[in-house]
Amino acid sequence: MNVANLQLEGLLMAVAAINNALVRRGLLSVDDIDMALKTAEASFTADERLFEDMSPANRDAVCFPLRLLRLANTKQFEAGVPPFAELARQVGITKQPYNDQM
């Protein structure tokens, strides 16, 4: 595996852990974090110039971190967040096709 992928995996899990801590301390709610991540993804997918110039695989690559963090946020529990492999698998299972893929 590419070292950069491992670094990104670590970064994503660090952000997920920070999000979990923010919720546990009552600074943000699960819904607050979900809305922020959903808004970020919508902002990207609404940029037609950028979005339409990308292949579906590249769109998925850009959206993957946001989707993983949303899942980590909604599936968090007192002890922390689920493992990266489980979250990544769930992202693949739950992703919807884009309009131009139907």
Jmol script that loads the backbone (N, CA, C; Angstrom):
load data "model"
ATOM      1  N   MET A   1       0.842  -1.179   0.000  1.00  0.00           N
ATOM      2  CA  MET A   1       0.000   0.000   0.000  1.00  0.00           C
ATOM      3  C   MET A   1       0.887   1.244   0.000  1.00  0.00           C
ATOM      4  N   ASN A   2       0.453   2.251  -0.695  1.00  0.00           N
ATOM      5  CA  ASN A   2       1.157   3.514  -0.775  1.00  0.00           C
ATOM      6  C   ASN A   2       1.213   4.169   0.607  1.00  0.00           C
ATOM      7  N   VAL A   3       2.379   4.699   0.969  1.00  0.00           N
ATOM      8  CA  VAL A   3       2.550   5.341   2.275  1.00  0.00           C
ATOM      9  C   VAL A   3       1.596   6.526   2.433  1.00  0.00           C
ATOM     10  N   ALA A   4       1.341   7.258   1.363  1.00  0.00           N
ATOM     11  CA  ALA A   4       0.414   8.394   1.444  1.00  0.00           C
ATOM     12  C   ALA A   4      -0.979   7.921   1.834  1.00  0.00           C
ATOM     13  N   ASN A   5      -1.404   6.749   1.347  1.00  0.00           N
ATOM     14  CA  ASN A   5      -2.708   6.206   1.723  1.00  0.00           C
ATOM     15  C   ASN A   5      -2.760   5.917   3.215  1.00  0.00           C
ATOM     16  N   LEU A   6      -1.677   5.375   3.750  1.00  0.00           N
ATOM     17  CA  LEU A   6      -1.623   5.084   5.177  1.00  0.00           C
ATOM     18  C   LEU A   6      -1.671   6.376   5.995  1.00  0.00           C
ATOM     19  N   GLN A   7      -1.002   7.413   5.496  1.00  0.00           N
ATOM     20  CA  GLN A   7      -1.031   8.697   6.196  1.00  0.00           C
ATOM     21  C   GLN A   7      -2.437   9.282   6.186  1.00  0.00           C
ATOM     22  N   LEU A   8      -3.122   9.176   5.054  1.00  0.00           N
ATOM     23  CA  LEU A   8      -4.495   9.672   4.978  1.00  0.00           C
ATOM     24  C   LEU A   8      -5.424   8.862   5.877  1.00  0.00           C
ATOM     25  N   GLU A   9      -5.213   7.560   5.934  1.00  0.00           N
ATOM     26  CA  GLU A   9      -6.009   6.716   6.823  1.00  0.00           C
ATOM     27  C   GLU A   9      -5.838   7.186   8.271  1.00  0.00           C
ATOM     28  N   GLY A  10      -4.608   7.435   8.669  1.00  0.00           N
ATOM     29  CA  GLY A  10      -4.339   7.923  10.027  1.00  0.00           C
ATOM     30  C   GLY A  10      -4.971   9.278  10.276  1.00  0.00           C
ATOM     31  N   LEU A  11      -4.892  10.165   9.311  1.00  0.00           N
ATOM     32  CA  LEU A  11      -5.482  11.492   9.454  1.00  0.00           C
ATOM     33  C   LEU A  11      -6.998  11.414   9.591  1.00  0.00           C
ATOM     34  N   LEU A  12      -7.631  10.593   8.768  1.00  0.00           N
ATOM     35  CA  LEU A  12      -9.079  10.442   8.849  1.00  0.00           C
ATOM     36  C   LEU A  12      -9.507   9.903  10.209  1.00  0.00           C
ATOM     37  N   MET A  13      -8.787   8.923  10.715  1.00  0.00           N
ATOM     38  CA  MET A  13      -9.144   8.363  12.013  1.00  0.00           C
ATOM     39  C   MET A  13      -8.877   9.372  13.131  1.00  0.00           C
ATOM     40  N   ALA A  14      -7.864  10.227  12.973  1.00  0.00           N
ATOM     41  CA  ALA A  14      -7.619  11.280  13.959  1.00  0.00           C
ATOM     42  C   ALA A  14      -8.774  12.281  13.980  1.00  0.00           C
ATOM     43  N   VAL A  15      -9.242  12.683  12.810  1.00  0.00           N
ATOM     44  CA  VAL A  15     -10.375  13.612  12.735  1.00  0.00           C
ATOM     45  C   VAL A  15     -11.629  12.956  13.315  1.00  0.00           C
ATOM     46  N   ALA A  16     -11.834  11.677  13.020  1.00  0.00           N
ATOM     47  CA  ALA A  16     -12.988  10.963  13.574  1.00  0.00           C
ATOM     48  C   ALA A  16     -12.919  10.933  15.099  1.00  0.00           C
ATOM     49  N   ALA A  17     -11.740  10.719  15.644  1.00  0.00           N
ATOM     50  CA  ALA A  17     -11.572  10.702  17.100  1.00  0.00           C
ATOM     51  C   ALA A  17     -11.830  12.081  17.699  1.00  0.00           C
ATOM     52  N   ILE A  18     -11.386  13.130  17.023  1.00  0.00           N
ATOM     53  CA  ILE A  18     -11.638  14.498  17.492  1.00  0.00           C
ATOM     54  C   ILE A  18     -13.136  14.790  17.461  1.00  0.00           C
ATOM     55  N   ASN A  19     -13.797  14.402  16.383  1.00  0.00           N
ATOM     56  CA  ASN A  19     -15.242  14.592  16.300  1.00  0.00           C
ATOM     57  C   ASN A  19     -15.947  13.865  17.441  1.00  0.00           C
ATOM     58  N   ASN A  20     -15.513  12.646  17.723  1.00  0.00           N
ATOM     59  CA  ASN A  20     -16.085  11.860  18.811  1.00  0.00           C
ATOM     60  C   ASN A  20     -15.898  12.584  20.153  1.00  0.00           C
ATOM     61  N   ALA A  21     -14.716  13.128  20.371  1.00  0.00           N
ATOM     62  CA  ALA A  21     -14.444  13.853  21.622  1.00  0.00           C
ATOM     63  C   ALA A  21     -15.307  15.111  21.730  1.00  0.00           C
ATOM     64  N   LEU A  22     -15.504  15.816  20.626  1.00  0.00           N
ATOM     65  CA  LEU A  22     -16.349  17.011  20.639  1.00  0.00           C
ATOM     66  C   LEU A  22     -17.783  16.672  21.021  1.00  0.00           C
ATOM     67  N   VAL A  23     -18.269  15.547  20.533  1.00  0.00           N
ATOM     68  CA  VAL A  23     -19.630  15.110  20.870  1.00  0.00           C
ATOM     69  C   VAL A  23     -19.696  14.687  22.337  1.00  0.00           C
ATOM     70  N   ARG A  24     -18.726  13.891  22.781  1.00  0.00           N
ATOM     71  CA  ARG A  24     -18.731  13.411  24.175  1.00  0.00           C
ATOM     72  C   ARG A  24     -18.671  14.571  25.166  1.00  0.00           C
ATOM     73  N   ARG A  25     -17.972  15.637  24.811  1.00  0.00           N
ATOM     74  CA  ARG A  25     -17.863  16.797  25.713  1.00  0.00           C
ATOM     75  C   ARG A  25     -19.031  17.767  25.575  1.00  0.00           C
ATOM     76  N   GLY A  26     -19.920  17.480  24.640  1.00  0.00           N
ATOM     77  CA  GLY A  26     -21.096  18.314  24.480  1.00  0.00           C
ATOM     78  C   GLY A  26     -20.849  19.613  23.725  1.00  0.00           C
ATOM     79  N   LEU A  27     -19.722  19.720  23.047  1.00  0.00           N
ATOM     80  CA  LEU A  27     -19.407  20.938  22.297  1.00  0.00           C
ATOM     81  C   LEU A  27     -20.132  20.974  20.957  1.00  0.00           C
ATOM     82  N   LEU A  28     -20.321  19.820  20.362  1.00  0.00           N
ATOM     83  CA  LEU A  28     -21.085  19.670  19.128  1.00  0.00           C
ATOM     84  C   LEU A  28     -21.940  18.420  19.261  1.00  0.00           C
ATOM     85  N   SER A  29     -23.019  18.389  18.521  1.00  0.00           N
ATOM     86  CA  SER A  29     -23.849  17.184  18.502  1.00  0.00           C
ATOM     87  C   SER A  29     -23.472  16.345  17.282  1.00  0.00           C
ATOM     88  N   VAL A  30     -23.906  15.099  17.300  1.00  0.00           N
ATOM     89  CA  VAL A  30     -23.714  14.229  16.139  1.00  0.00           C
ATOM     90  C   VAL A  30     -24.353  14.891  14.915  1.00  0.00           C
ATOM     91  N   ASP A  31     -25.528  15.488  15.108  1.00  0.00           N
ATOM     92  CA  ASP A  31     -26.223  16.159  14.003  1.00  0.00           C
ATOM     93  C   ASP A  31     -25.444  17.360  13.480  1.00  0.00           C
ATOM     94  N   ASP A  32     -24.798  18.128  14.370  1.00  0.00           N
ATOM     95  CA  ASP A  32     -23.988  19.278  13.945  1.00  0.00           C
ATOM     96  C   ASP A  32     -22.847  18.835  13.030  1.00  0.00           C
ATOM     97  N   ILE A  33     -22.156  17.799  13.454  1.00  0.00           N
ATOM     98  CA  ILE A  33     -21.027  17.298  12.661  1.00  0.00           C
ATOM     99  C   ILE A  33     -21.521  16.710  11.349  1.00  0.00           C
ATOM    100  N   ASP A  34     -22.605  15.964  11.394  1.00  0.00           N
ATOM    101  CA  ASP A  34     -23.162  15.372  10.172  1.00  0.00           C
ATOM    102  C   ASP A  34     -23.541  16.460   9.174  1.00  0.00           C
ATOM    103  N   MET A  35     -24.183  17.514   9.655  1.00  0.00           N
ATOM    104  CA  MET A  35     -24.594  18.606   8.762  1.00  0.00           C
ATOM    105  C   MET A  35     -23.376  19.300   8.147  1.00  0.00           C
ATOM    106  N   ALA A  36     -22.336  19.515   8.918  1.00  0.00           N
ATOM    107  CA  ALA A  36     -21.126  20.154   8.388  1.00  0.00           C
ATOM    108  C   ALA A  36     -20.492  19.296   7.285  1.00  0.00           C
ATOM    109  N   LEU A  37     -20.409  17.985   7.516  1.00  0.00           N
ATOM    110  CA  LEU A  37     -19.822  17.095   6.521  1.00  0.00           C
ATOM    111  C   LEU A  37     -20.718  16.950   5.298  1.00  0.00           C
ATOM    112  N   LYS A  38     -22.017  16.897   5.522  1.00  0.00           N
ATOM    113  CA  LYS A  38     -22.974  16.808   4.410  1.00  0.00           C
ATOM    114  C   LYS A  38     -22.907  18.077   3.556  1.00  0.00           C
ATOM    115  N   THR A  39     -22.789  19.225   4.206  1.00  0.00           N
ATOM    116  CA  THR A  39     -22.688  20.502   3.495  1.00  0.00           C
ATOM    117  C   THR A  39     -21.400  20.563   2.671  1.00  0.00           C
ATOM    118  N   ALA A  40     -20.307  20.060   3.224  1.00  0.00           N
ATOM    119  CA  ALA A  40     -19.036  20.050   2.488  1.00  0.00           C
ATOM    120  C   ALA A  40     -19.134  19.182   1.238  1.00  0.00           C
ATOM    121  N   GLU A  41     -19.757  18.021   1.366  1.00  0.00           N
ATOM    122  CA  GLU A  41     -19.915  17.153   0.193  1.00  0.00           C
ATOM    123  C   GLU A  41     -20.840  17.788  -0.836  1.00  0.00           C
ATOM    124  N   ALA A  42     -21.932  18.390  -0.371  1.00  0.00           N
ATOM    125  CA  ALA A  42     -22.874  19.044  -1.289  1.00  0.00           C
ATOM    126  C   ALA A  42     -22.206  20.207  -2.014  1.00  0.00           C
ATOM    127  N   SER A  43     -21.340  20.928  -1.329  1.00  0.00           N
ATOM    128  CA  SER A  43     -20.626  22.037  -1.950  1.00  0.00           C
ATOM    129  C   SER A  43     -19.754  21.542  -3.100  1.00  0.00           C
ATOM    130  N   PHE A  44     -19.083  20.422  -2.873  1.00  0.00           N
ATOM    131  CA  PHE A  44     -18.244  19.855  -3.935  1.00  0.00           C
ATOM    132  C   PHE A  44     -19.099  19.358  -5.090  1.00  0.00           C
ATOM    133  N   THR A  45     -20.120  18.587  -4.792  1.00  0.00           N
ATOM    134  CA  THR A  45     -20.908  17.978  -5.859  1.00  0.00           C
ATOM    135  C   THR A  45     -21.748  19.006  -6.612  1.00  0.00           C
ATOM    136  N   ALA A  46     -21.963  20.178  -6.032  1.00  0.00           N
ATOM    137  CA  ALA A  46     -22.720  21.231  -6.711  1.00  0.00           C
ATOM    138  C   ALA A  46     -21.855  22.010  -7.703  1.00  0.00           C
ATOM    139  N   ASP A  47     -20.543  21.897  -7.594  1.00  0.00           N
ATOM    140  CA  ASP A  47     -19.638  22.596  -8.507  1.00  0.00           C
ATOM    141  C   ASP A  47     -19.580  21.809  -9.816  1.00  0.00           C
ATOM    142  N   GLU A  48     -20.516  22.102 -10.719  1.00  0.00           N
ATOM    143  CA  GLU A  48     -20.660  21.321 -11.952  1.00  0.00           C
ATOM    144  C   GLU A  48     -19.390  21.311 -12.792  1.00  0.00           C
ATOM    145  N   ARG A  49     -18.698  22.425 -12.878  1.00  0.00           N
ATOM    146  CA  ARG A  49     -17.493  22.495 -13.703  1.00  0.00           C
ATOM    147  C   ARG A  49     -16.469  21.474 -13.216  1.00  0.00           C
ATOM    148  N   LEU A  50     -16.226  21.444 -11.943  1.00  0.00           N
ATOM    149  CA  LEU A  50     -15.258  20.509 -11.376  1.00  0.00           C
ATOM    150  C   LEU A  50     -15.815  19.092 -11.362  1.00  0.00           C
ATOM    151  N   PHE A  51     -17.044  18.966 -10.931  1.00  0.00           N
ATOM    152  CA  PHE A  51     -17.651  17.655 -10.741  1.00  0.00           C
ATOM    153  C   PHE A  51     -17.820  16.908 -12.061  1.00  0.00           C
ATOM    154  N   GLU A  52     -18.249  17.595 -13.103  1.00  0.00           N
ATOM    155  CA  GLU A  52     -18.501  16.922 -14.378  1.00  0.00           C
ATOM    156  C   GLU A  52     -17.223  16.597 -15.145  1.00  0.00           C
ATOM    157  N   ASP A  53     -16.124  17.260 -14.816  1.00  0.00           N
ATOM    158  CA  ASP A  53     -14.856  16.960 -15.468  1.00  0.00           C
ATOM    159  C   ASP A  53     -14.167  15.734 -14.872  1.00  0.00           C
ATOM    160  N   MET A  54     -14.712  15.219 -13.795  1.00  0.00           N
ATOM    161  CA  MET A  54     -14.092  14.085 -13.106  1.00  0.00           C
ATOM    162  C   MET A  54     -14.800  12.782 -13.460  1.00  0.00           C
ATOM    163  N   SER A  55     -14.037  11.731 -13.448  1.00  0.00           N
ATOM    164  CA  SER A  55     -14.632  10.402 -13.624  1.00  0.00           C
ATOM    165  C   SER A  55     -15.367  10.035 -12.332  1.00  0.00           C
ATOM    166  N   PRO A  56     -16.309   9.102 -12.409  1.00  0.00           N
ATOM    167  CA  PRO A  56     -16.983   8.664 -11.186  1.00  0.00           C
ATOM    168  C   PRO A  56     -16.002   8.165 -10.115  1.00  0.00           C
ATOM    169  N   ALA A  57     -14.940   7.491 -10.530  1.00  0.00           N
ATOM    170  CA  ALA A  57     -13.948   7.007  -9.559  1.00  0.00           C
ATOM    171  C   ALA A  57     -13.261   8.166  -8.848  1.00  0.00           C
ATOM    172  N   ASN A  58     -12.945   9.237  -9.598  1.00  0.00           N
ATOM    173  CA  ASN A  58     -12.317  10.401  -8.979  1.00  0.00           C
ATOM    174  C   ASN A  58     -13.290  11.136  -8.061  1.00  0.00           C
ATOM    175  N   ARG A  59     -14.565  11.202  -8.443  1.00  0.00           N
ATOM    176  CA  ARG A  59     -15.575  11.811  -7.568  1.00  0.00           C
ATOM    177  C   ARG A  59     -15.656  11.039  -6.258  1.00  0.00           C
ATOM    178  N   ASP A  60     -15.672   9.713  -6.376  1.00  0.00           N
ATOM    179  CA  ASP A  60     -15.724   8.891  -5.171  1.00  0.00           C
ATOM    180  C   ASP A  60     -14.491   9.111  -4.299  1.00  0.00           C
ATOM    181  N   ALA A  61     -13.343   9.268  -4.931  1.00  0.00           N
ATOM    182  CA  ALA A  61     -12.112   9.488  -4.170  1.00  0.00           C
ATOM    183  C   ALA A  61     -12.177  10.797  -3.389  1.00  0.00           C
ATOM    184  N   VAL A  62     -12.715  11.837  -3.993  1.00  0.00           N
ATOM    185  CA  VAL A  62     -12.825  13.124  -3.311  1.00  0.00           C
ATOM    186  C   VAL A  62     -13.863  13.055  -2.193  1.00  0.00           C
ATOM    187  N   CYS A  63     -14.961  12.373  -2.436  1.00  0.00           N
ATOM    188  CA  CYS A  63     -16.049  12.288  -1.451  1.00  0.00           C
ATOM    189  C   CYS A  63     -15.786  11.263  -0.350  1.00  0.00           C
ATOM    190  N   PHE A  64     -14.876  10.324  -0.578  1.00  0.00           N
ATOM    191  CA  PHE A  64     -14.626   9.254   0.382  1.00  0.00           C
ATOM    192  C   PHE A  64     -14.329   9.759   1.794  1.00  0.00           C
ATOM    193  N   PRO A  65     -13.411  10.712   1.989  1.00  0.00           N
ATOM    194  CA  PRO A  65     -13.125  11.150   3.360  1.00  0.00           C
ATOM    195  C   PRO A  65     -14.356  11.725   4.060  1.00  0.00           C
ATOM    196  N   LEU A  66     -15.148  12.493   3.333  1.00  0.00           N
ATOM    197  CA  LEU A  66     -16.348  13.081   3.931  1.00  0.00           C
ATOM    198  C   LEU A  66     -17.347  11.991   4.309  1.00  0.00           C
ATOM    199  N   ARG A  67     -17.508  11.021   3.438  1.00  0.00           N
ATOM    200  CA  ARG A  67     -18.448   9.928   3.703  1.00  0.00           C
ATOM    201  C   ARG A  67     -17.973   9.059   4.856  1.00  0.00           C
ATOM    202  N   LEU A  68     -16.680   8.793   4.912  1.00  0.00           N
ATOM    203  CA  LEU A  68     -16.133   8.001   6.004  1.00  0.00           C
ATOM    204  C   LEU A  68     -16.322   8.725   7.330  1.00  0.00           C
ATOM    205  N   LEU A  69     -16.048  10.016   7.359  1.00  0.00           N
ATOM    206  CA  LEU A  69     -16.202  10.777   8.596  1.00  0.00           C
ATOM    207  C   LEU A  69     -17.665  10.861   9.017  1.00  0.00           C
ATOM    208  N   ARG A  70     -18.571  10.960   8.049  1.00  0.00           N
ATOM    209  CA  ARG A  70     -20.000  10.963   8.396  1.00  0.00           C
ATOM    210  C   ARG A  70     -20.395   9.632   9.028  1.00  0.00           C
ATOM    211  N   LEU A  71     -19.936   8.529   8.454  1.00  0.00           N
ATOM    212  CA  LEU A  71     -20.241   7.221   9.041  1.00  0.00           C
ATOM    213  C   LEU A  71     -19.617   7.072  10.419  1.00  0.00           C
ATOM    214  N   ALA A  72     -18.365   7.500  10.560  1.00  0.00           N
ATOM    215  CA  ALA A  72     -17.700   7.421  11.866  1.00  0.00           C
ATOM    216  C   ALA A  72     -18.476   8.231  12.894  1.00  0.00           C
ATOM    217  N   ASN A  73     -18.997   9.368  12.478  1.00  0.00           N
ATOM    218  CA  ASN A  73     -19.758  10.230  13.372  1.00  0.00           C
ATOM    219  C   ASN A  73     -21.052   9.560  13.812  1.00  0.00           C
ATOM    220  N   THR A  74     -21.781   8.993  12.877  1.00  0.00           N
ATOM    221  CA  THR A  74     -23.074   8.415  13.222  1.00  0.00           C
ATOM    222  C   THR A  74     -22.944   7.050  13.899  1.00  0.00           C
ATOM    223  N   LYS A  75     -21.813   6.388  13.738  1.00  0.00           N
ATOM    224  CA  LYS A  75     -21.620   5.071  14.344  1.00  0.00           C
ATOM    225  C   LYS A  75     -20.719   5.122  15.576  1.00  0.00           C
ATOM    226  N   GLN A  76     -20.421   6.320  16.059  1.00  0.00           N
ATOM    227  CA  GLN A  76     -19.539   6.420  17.216  1.00  0.00           C
ATOM    228  C   GLN A  76     -20.218   5.870  18.465  1.00  0.00           C
ATOM    229  N   PHE A  77     -19.403   5.470  19.394  1.00  0.00           N
ATOM    230  CA  PHE A  77     -19.893   4.968  20.663  1.00  0.00           C
ATOM    231  C   PHE A  77     -18.968   5.483  21.748  1.00  0.00           C
ATOM    232  N   GLU A  78     -19.292   5.221  22.982  1.00  0.00           N
ATOM    233  CA  GLU A  78     -18.555   5.790  24.117  1.00  0.00           C
ATOM    234  C   GLU A  78     -17.054   5.538  24.045  1.00  0.00           C
ATOM    235  N   ALA A  79     -16.653   4.355  23.598  1.00  0.00           N
ATOM    236  CA  ALA A  79     -15.234   4.002  23.567  1.00  0.00           C
ATOM    237  C   ALA A  79     -14.490   4.581  22.366  1.00  0.00           C
ATOM    238  N   GLY A  80     -15.190   5.125  21.402  1.00  0.00           N
ATOM    239  CA  GLY A  80     -14.521   5.676  20.237  1.00  0.00           C
ATOM    240  C   GLY A  80     -15.267   5.387  18.958  1.00  0.00           C
ATOM    241  N   VAL A  81     -14.522   5.317  17.880  1.00  0.00           N
ATOM    242  CA  VAL A  81     -15.120   5.105  16.564  1.00  0.00           C
ATOM    243  C   VAL A  81     -14.749   3.711  16.046  1.00  0.00           C
ATOM    244  N   PRO A  82     -15.555   3.169  15.137  1.00  0.00           N
ATOM    245  CA  PRO A  82     -15.224   1.853  14.558  1.00  0.00           C
ATOM    246  C   PRO A  82     -13.896   1.901  13.803  1.00  0.00           C
ATOM    247  N   PRO A  83     -13.283   0.759  13.560  1.00  0.00           N
ATOM    248  CA  PRO A  83     -12.015   0.703  12.829  1.00  0.00           C
ATOM    249  C   PRO A  83     -12.158   1.210  11.381  1.00  0.00           C
ATOM    250  N   PHE A  84     -11.051   1.686  10.834  1.00  0.00           N
ATOM    251  CA  PHE A  84     -11.026   2.230   9.479  1.00  0.00           C
ATOM    252  C   PHE A  84     -11.572   1.232   8.462  1.00  0.00           C
ATOM    253  N   ALA A  85     -11.128  -0.010   8.527  1.00  0.00           N
ATOM    254  CA  ALA A  85     -11.543  -1.012   7.528  1.00  0.00           C
ATOM    255  C   ALA A  85     -13.059  -1.183   7.523  1.00  0.00           C
ATOM    256  N   GLU A  86     -13.658  -1.208   8.697  1.00  0.00           N
ATOM    257  CA  GLU A  86     -15.116  -1.345   8.781  1.00  0.00           C
ATOM    258  C   GLU A  86     -15.813  -0.127   8.181  1.00  0.00           C
ATOM    259  N   LEU A  87     -15.320   1.064   8.497  1.00  0.00           N
ATOM    260  CA  LEU A  87     -15.915   2.290   7.954  1.00  0.00           C
ATOM    261  C   LEU A  87     -15.756   2.345   6.436  1.00  0.00           C
ATOM    262  N   ALA A  88     -14.576   2.006   5.928  1.00  0.00           N
ATOM    263  CA  ALA A  88     -14.327   2.043   4.484  1.00  0.00           C
ATOM    264  C   ALA A  88     -15.258   1.074   3.753  1.00  0.00           C
ATOM    265  N   ARG A  89     -15.464  -0.100   4.319  1.00  0.00           N
ATOM    266  CA  ARG A  89     -16.360  -1.077   3.716  1.00  0.00           C
ATOM    267  C   ARG A  89     -17.785  -0.529   3.673  1.00  0.00           C
ATOM    268  N   GLN A  90     -18.210   0.113   4.743  1.00  0.00           N
ATOM    269  CA  GLN A  90     -19.549   0.682   4.793  1.00  0.00           C
ATOM    270  C   GLN A  90     -19.722   1.816   3.779  1.00  0.00           C
ATOM    271  N   VAL A  91     -18.685   2.608   3.563  1.00  0.00           N
ATOM    272  CA  VAL A  91     -18.762   3.672   2.547  1.00  0.00           C
ATOM    273  C   VAL A  91     -19.048   3.048   1.190  1.00  0.00           C
ATOM    274  N   GLY A  92     -18.338   1.985   0.860  1.00  0.00           N
ATOM    275  CA  GLY A  92     -18.551   1.312  -0.423  1.00  0.00           C
ATOM    276  C   GLY A  92     -19.936   0.714  -0.558  1.00  0.00           C
ATOM    277  N   ILE A  93     -20.445   0.159   0.522  1.00  0.00           N
ATOM    278  CA  ILE A  93     -21.768  -0.469   0.492  1.00  0.00           C
ATOM    279  C   ILE A  93     -22.876   0.567   0.353  1.00  0.00           C
ATOM    280  N   THR A  94     -22.724   1.703   1.001  1.00  0.00           N
ATOM    281  CA  THR A  94     -23.813   2.684   1.070  1.00  0.00           C
ATOM    282  C   THR A  94     -23.776   3.758   0.002  1.00  0.00           C
ATOM    283  N   LYS A  95     -22.706   3.844  -0.774  1.00  0.00           N
ATOM    284  CA  LYS A  95     -22.640   4.936  -1.755  1.00  0.00           C
ATOM    285  C   LYS A  95     -23.674   4.752  -2.860  1.00  0.00           C
ATOM    286  N   GLN A  96     -24.225   5.851  -3.295  1.00  0.00           N
ATOM    287  CA  GLN A  96     -25.237   5.857  -4.341  1.00  0.00           C
ATOM    288  C   GLN A  96     -24.582   6.220  -5.674  1.00  0.00           C
ATOM    289  N   PRO A  97     -25.111   5.724  -6.794  1.00  0.00           N
ATOM    290  CA  PRO A  97     -24.556   6.112  -8.092  1.00  0.00           C
ATOM    291  C   PRO A  97     -24.860   7.581  -8.389  1.00  0.00           C
ATOM    292  N   TYR A  98     -24.010   8.199  -9.153  1.00  0.00           N
ATOM    293  CA  TYR A  98     -24.245   9.577  -9.589  1.00  0.00           C
ATOM    294  C   TYR A  98     -25.280   9.590 -10.697  1.00  0.00           C
ATOM    295  N   ASN A  99     -25.885  10.742 -10.930  1.00  0.00           N
ATOM    296  CA  ASN A  99     -26.932  10.859 -11.956  1.00  0.00           C
ATOM    297  C   ASN A  99     -26.469  10.376 -13.321  1.00  0.00           C
ATOM    298  N   ASP A 100     -25.204  10.643 -13.674  1.00  0.00           N
ATOM    299  CA  ASP A 100     -24.723  10.233 -14.992  1.00  0.00           C
ATOM    300  C   ASP A 100     -24.325   8.762 -15.042  1.00  0.00           C
ATOM    301  N   GLN A 101     -24.503   8.037 -13.947  1.00  0.00           N
ATOM    302  CA  GLN A 101     -24.203   6.611 -13.923  1.00  0.00           C
ATOM    303  C   GLN A 101     -25.473   5.776 -13.995  1.00  0.00           C
ATOM    304  N   MET A 102     -26.618   6.418 -14.037  1.00  0.00           N
ATOM    305  CA  MET A 102     -27.900   5.692 -14.039  1.00  0.00           C
ATOM    306  C   MET A 102     -28.347   5.428 -15.465  1.00  0.00           C
TER     307      MET A 102
END
end "model"
wireframe off; spacefill off
backbone 0.3
color backbone group
